Amino acid sequence: MAHFSKPAEGSWTEHFGLSTEPANYADSISPEFYALEQEAIFKKTWLNVGRVEQLPKAGSFFTKELDAAKTSVLIVKNRDGELRAFHNMCRHRGNKLVWNDFPKAEVDGTCRQFTCKYHGWRYDLDGKLTFVQQEGEFFDLDKEQFGLAPISIDVWEGFIFVTFNPDPQPLREYMGRMGAGVEGYPFELMTQKHTYRAEIGSNWKLFIDAFMEFYHAPVLHNRQSVSEESRKLAKYGYEALSYDIDGPHAMVSSWGGMSPPADLNMVKPIERTLHSGLFGPWEGPDIGELPPGVNPAKSPAWGIDSFLFFPNFMLLLWKPNWYLTYHYWPTSYHTHIFETTLYFAPPKNAFERLQQELAVVTFKEYGLQDANTLEATQTMLESGAVTEFPLCDQEVMLRHLHTVCRDYVEKHLSNAGAVAAKGV
């Protein structure tokens, strides 16, 4: 069932069957709960780790550090053009197989085989063990039994996903109605990318919370607008056009803000000059008709859809025909790595490149404001001075995210209890 406009009666929160009571954020300050999330969520769901453009030819590879799943992943394109995923670990003594100067740093490149730095064992692009140093010293070693440990991998719309679930739901099925609604968007045409990452001192869910509501925008980001526009936003606030829930996934559809503004005096001089800003270049490329799941309210004021594909992959589609991704990779119960990548059609000239650069640096400034606030939030949540917090209707997707996480953990505990009861 799709939800295209605000309910005629009641609220979005009630419409989706969520509690309207004050929320408890114990799930964001508990090491024990985070340990359960690692097992119940990050080792069970599909995780987006990259895009197919990162692997342009046979032998192309990259690694991804997944602390939340307690492993490092090696993604490679084999000689047949197939994508393979493995635990990034040598089968001899467990050394990390692919790394350069710093073991925790992610790397990429092209090679014909992978060689362990410790004792020289070698593996081909399909993960098969092909060479053992002084093989005769081992006892009846069968190299066929000691290839790299595989991980399930699949691709949706050019996005590469892995899962550690031994019996996973098919990826396209996991992406659900919401994923199907954006299939056909020309992601493959937008190969000009700009990426930045930051180590954030907050629980991973708190940053998702920040990007799934716009209630904070007129206050936190007030100084990013010209004074007259700031006063308007502060007075009238900001309300989304539509919300939607699809199983564990969620989305927020929002109006178009300043892209382009009706009055050029609404924006800063640099934005007037470059015709760009927070919402990207005002004159985007022609990409034809948008998929049906984009701008579900079909509002002429639409500007952006923010899709959260559970647990930690956000996809944002913008009216001027570009997109960005957010990833939130937990490293502990109160720290995570935040990554964002902005994707544009390759610029045809220097002016278009400057338009894109302005959007990139503007986003970085907004992101830093959010991140700084979240670290302050985490600090005070951990004080335990207050445990119940009222949420407004614009924060409906926050309620949904934390409810889904608790449901996954409870299901995991229930299944573990059932197995223990059977003595398995």
Secondary structure by P-SEA (a helix, b strand, c coil): ccccccccccccccccccccccccccccccaaaaaaaaaaccccbbbbccccccccccccbbbbbcccccbbbbbbbccccbbbbcccccccccccccccccccccccccccbbbbcccbbbbcccccccccccccccccccccccccbbbbbbccccbbbbbcccccccccccccaaaaaacccccccccbbbbbbbbccccaaaaaaaaaccccccccccccccaaaaaaaaabbbbbccccccccccbbbbccccccccccccccaaaaaacccccccccccccccccccccccccccccbbbbbccccbbbbbcccccbbbbbbbbccccbbbbbbbbbccccccaaaaaaaaaaaaaaaaaaaaaaaaaaaaaaaaacccccbbbbcccaaaaaaaaaaaaaaaaaaaaaaaaaaaacc
